[in-house]
Amino acid sequence: MPSSGNTLIFAIGRVWPMSANPDKSLDEKLFVFGEITDDQLAAAMGAGAIRQRKIPPEDYLFTNEQGGGIFSTVDFCQIVGGTGAGKTLFTIPLAVAVAAGRDFLGWKCTRARRVIYFDGELAEITIQERLELAVSQLTEVEQALVSKNLFVFNRESMLTDLGIELEPLDSVKGREQVEYLVDAFGAEAAMFDSRFCLLAADMKESGSMPTALILSLRSRKVFDMWLHHHGKDATKGGYGDKTAEFLMDTNIELSTIDGDHRLELKFQKKRKQKPISESLYADIAIEHSAGEWFKAGEVPKDRKGTATHSNESLVMKAMVALNIRRQDITDDLGMHYIPREAVREYLMDNGFFERTPTGVMEKPDRTAINKAIRNLLGEKLEGDSKQLRILKK
């Protein structure tokens, strides 16, 4: 080590004593970080100093009964899965849970936090539908927390409503946009959907990650989660080489099982796992029902069908969603209708009711939905050819 009187010049990844190259001027050696003495270096970076440093404990988004935690505010996580596997359908309810301070998959949420969700992939109507589905089971207090704490920056909405282009997040301007929003809203979690759509780099070639942004979020104590797509060979993980995983604290493989409403989460990388947090990092099969995710086989009976929603509210929810999607028809008089079959399909697709092996709604559920329609519209329905009339603004 140089003598205490020497001055050290820092550059990324190395330290040079001033005497190492006397031919270079001081200005040339100070082009990176500035100067510091070796005594200051030793005092700050010695093992003894590091052990005695007062570092705040990790702040986890979720914990278990043993006191272990998962997803801390200095963690970088990735969820990787095939196209249509359900990455967004899983992640938006996760963001909602964090914003509401609500437990998720048996993980205990430590408190409600500000969350920013960046979406570069979906149409704004799809985001609206996924968000509505995710908050449908919340209490009024929890919904108010979500309205206060969750911010969704959809690329289409930003451009249409605000005239703002969300820049590639691996560019300087894109990083600065995220940093500004995180600071302005006081976010403690940021979720990015997806790498392929939010970054300029070619995912197929490099699998690049915005390292500068990730480290910036870590320094700000902001948990960040990135969604990523599989390559053609799912056994090889996401697009690109494995160097993108070096910074990750957690890498989760997501895949469908037994149909569209069941997923399996496999923790491929779990750097932060400790003995007391093993249960949080265990591979798990989950099931989607009535807007929520549960451990497979543990869906409460009151979360299926109509116990937590009146049938009337479910029909209205379906009609609104289908109207937004423009899945309506027009008769010869110019009146707009929604097919009843489309309503039933919507309710089954979104987990409010189960399908029979032949793919149709159970007869008791079908009868209950027909009754709800009669209550809403005040008319007698006969046969499946009857349609639901809706009003257009």
N, C-alpha and C positions, 0 to 999 in steps of 0.2 A: 504493500500500500504506500502511496506517496507520503512524503513528510507533511506535517500539519500545516505548513506554510504554503504548500502548493495550492493552486486553484484548479478545479475540475470543470470541464466543459461537457454538458450533457447533450447527447443526440439519441434518437430512438434506438434502443437496444444496446447502447454502449456508452462508456465514460472514458474520456481522454484526459490525462494530466496535461497541463499547459506546456510542460517541457517535452511532451511526446513528439511534437513536430514544431520546433522553434521557427521554421521557415514561414509558417502561416501567420498572418496577422490576427490580432485579437478579434477584429470585426468578422473575419472569415470563420472563426471558431465559435462565434456567438450567434450564428445564423439560426439556431434551433430554439433552445430553451433559456439561454442565459448562463450565468456562472454560479457556482456554489463551492465552498471549501470542502476538503475531504473530511474535516472534523464534523461539519454539518451533515455530510452524507452518512458518516458512521453513526452519529447520534440519532439520525432519523431512521436508518435502515438496518441497523444491527439487530440480531435476533432478540437480544435483551430488550431493546427499545420497542420492537414489534410486540413482544409478549406483554409489555406493560402498557401499551397504548390503549386508551379508553375508546373502544369501538362499540357503537350501539348494537345490540343483538339483532338478528335478522327479523324482519317484520313480515310474517307469512300471511297470505290471503286466506289459507285454510289450515286447520289443525285437526288433530285427533285426540282421543281421550288420554293417550299416553303423553301428550305434550309435544309430539312431533309436528312438523309443519311441511307444507308443500306450496310452491309458487311464492317465493319471497319477492320483495320489491327490488332486489338486485339480481333476479334470475332472468335468464333468457331461455324460452321454451319454444319448441316447434311441434306442430301436429301435422303429420303427413298421411295422405290417403289417396285413393284413386278418385277419378272424376265421378261425382255423384255419390260418393261414399257417405256423405253426411257431415263433412267438416264444419260447414257454416251452421247447419242445423244443431250441431253440438256446441259450437263456440258462442253463438249469440245467447243461448240460455246461460252459459257460463258467465258471460259478461253481465247479464241481467242479475244473476245471483250475487256477483261481487258488488254491483251497484246498489242492490237492495239489502246487502248484509244477510243474505239467505243461504242456508246450508245447501250443499250440492253433492249428490251421490254419496251421502253419508259423511262427507267432509264438513267440518264445522267452520262456517265463515266467521272470521275474527271480528269484522265490522264492515259497515257500508263504506265504499270508497268511490272516488271519481274514476271513471273508465272512459277511454276514447277507443272507438272501434273504427278502423280505417278499412274501407271496402273499395276495391278497384275492379271487382269482377261482376257483381250482380246489378240488374236493373233496380231502380229505386223502389218500384212496386214490389219486387221480390223481397227486398230488405224490409219494407213496411209489413208485409205479411209475416215474415219470420219473427220480427220484433213483436207484432201483435200476438202471435201464437205463444211466444216466450213469456209475455207478461200476463197471459190470460188467467193463470192460476194464482196470481199474487193477491195479497190483501190490498185494501185501499192505501194503507200506510206504505207498504212495499212499492206499490205502483208510483206513489208520490216520490219515493226515494229514487226510483229508476228515472223518473222524469227530471229529477234534479241532478243526478250523478252520471248518467250515461249519455255520451255524445257520439253520434254515428256520422262519420264523414264519408259519405258515399260519393264516388267520383262523379257520377251522373248528376246527383243533386247539387253538389258544389258548383258544377259548371252551369247548370240550368237556373238555380235559384240565386247564386251569388256571383256568377261570372268568374269563378276562381278555378284555375287549372291545378289539380293536385299533381305536383311534379314527381318524377321518379325518385323514390326514397333513397336510392344509392347515389344521388346527385347532391351537391352542396345545397342547392336551393330546396330540394325535397327534405333534406335533413333539417334545415332551418325552419321549414314549415311545421314539421312535427315538433321540434323543440319549442317553437312559439306556442303551439296549441297546448302542449303538455304543461308548459309554465303558466299560460293564461288561465287554464281551467283547473289547475292544481291536480292533475291526474296522477294516480298511483299505479295504474295499469293501462297498457296500450296493446291492442290486438290488431293484427294486420292480415287481411284476407284479399289476395294471397301474394306470396313472393313473386309468382309469375306475372301477376298483373300490376304490382306496385313498384317493381324494380325494372330498370332499363336493361340490365345484364341478361344475356341469353341463358336461361336456366338449363337448357338442354346441354349446353357446352360447358359452362363454368360452375353452375350451382352457386353462384356468388351470393354473399351476404353483405348488407350494408354495415360493415364493422364499425365505422365511425359513429353511425346512429345508435347501434346497439350499446357501445361503450358510453355514449352520451346519456342514454336512458339509464344505464346502470349508475352513472355518477349522480343522476337526479333522483335515484331511488324509485325507479318506475319499472315494474314488471312488464316484460314484453313477450307476447306470444305470436308466432308467425305460422300461418297455414301454408302448406306446400303440397304439390301434386306428385303422385307416383310417376316413375317412368313406365315404359311398356312392361318391364319385368318388375313386378311388385316386390320380389324378394330382394332387390337391390336398393330398396328405399326410394327416396325422392329423386327428381331430376338432378343431374349434376354429380360431381365427385363428392367424396366424403369430407373434404376440407371445410365445407360449410358447417359441419357438425362440431368443429373444434371448440367454438365458443359456447355451444349449447350446454346448459345445465340439465335440461330435460328434453328428450326426444320421444314423442308418443306416436306409435303406429295405430292408425284407425282403420278398421275394416268392417264390412257388413257381414252379419250372420243371420240366418233364418229369416230373411226378408228385409224389408226396408226400415223397420222400426226397431231393429236390434243391432247393436254395434259391439265391437270388441276393442278395448283400449289396451295396447301393449307398450309398456315402458321400455324402449330400446336403450335409452341412456338415462341414468338417474344419478348424476354426480353428487347431488345434495342429500341422497338418502342416508339416514342414520338408523340405528337399531330401533329407536322409538318412533320412527316415521315409516317403517316398512309397510304397514297396512295402507298408507296413502299411495305408495308406489307399486302396489300389487296390480297385476293385470286383471282386468275386470270386464265382464259382459254387462251391457246396459240396455235398457228398453225405453222407448219413447211412447208416452201415453198422455193424451189430453194436454199437450204443450209442455210436458216436463220429462226429464230423464230420471230413471230409477235403476238400481241394480236389477239385473234380469231376474224375473221371478218374484220381485218384491214390490210390484206395483200395488198400492193400496186399492182395495175394492172401491172405495169412494172416489177414486180418480179415474174410473172407467165409466163411460156412459154419462149419466146426468146428475150424479150426487153433488158435484161441485159447480155444475152449471145447470140452469134450467134448460129444458129442451128448446124452449122458445129462444133463449139467448144463443144457443148453438146454431139454430136455423138462421137467426139474424146474422151471426158471425159468418156463416157460410155464404149467405146471400150477398153480404157486403164484399167479401173477398172475391166471389165469382163475378160480381158486377165490375169490380176494379179490374179484373183480368179480362173483361169484355167477353166472358163466356155466357152471353145471353143471346136470345133469338128475338126476331121481330115478326109480328103477324101482319096480315094484309091491312089492318087498320092502323098500323104504326105503333102498336103497344109492345112494350118490351117484356120478355119473360125469361125466367131461369128454369131449366128443366129440373124436376124433382130429383131425377137420378143424379144430376150433377151435384146437388146438395148432399145426397147420401155419400157419393164418392169423396167429396171434400171432407166430410166428417170422419170417414174411415181412413183416408189418406193421412190425416193429421192426428190420428190416434185417439179420437174421441169415442169411436166405436170399433169393435173388432169385426173382421170378415169371417164368413164361413169358409170351409175348404173350397167351395166353388166360387169364392170371391165376392159374395153378396152380403148384405147386412142381415143380421139375425132377425127373425120375424118379430119378436117382442120389441126390439129396438126400432124396427121399421114402423111398427104400429105407433110407438111413442112419438116418433118424428112426425108421422102424419097427423097425430093429435095436436102436436105443437104448431104445425102449419095451420090447422083449422082455428086454433086459438088466436094465432097472429092475424089471419086474414078474414076470420069470421065467415067462412064458407065451407060447404061440404065438398070433400074431395072424393072423386070416384075414379079409380084406376090410375095407373102410372102415367097415362097420357096427360093428366091434369098438370098444368104448369104454374109456377109462382110468378105473379105479376109484380113488377117493380116499377118505381117511379124514377124518371130521369130528370135531372136538372136541365 
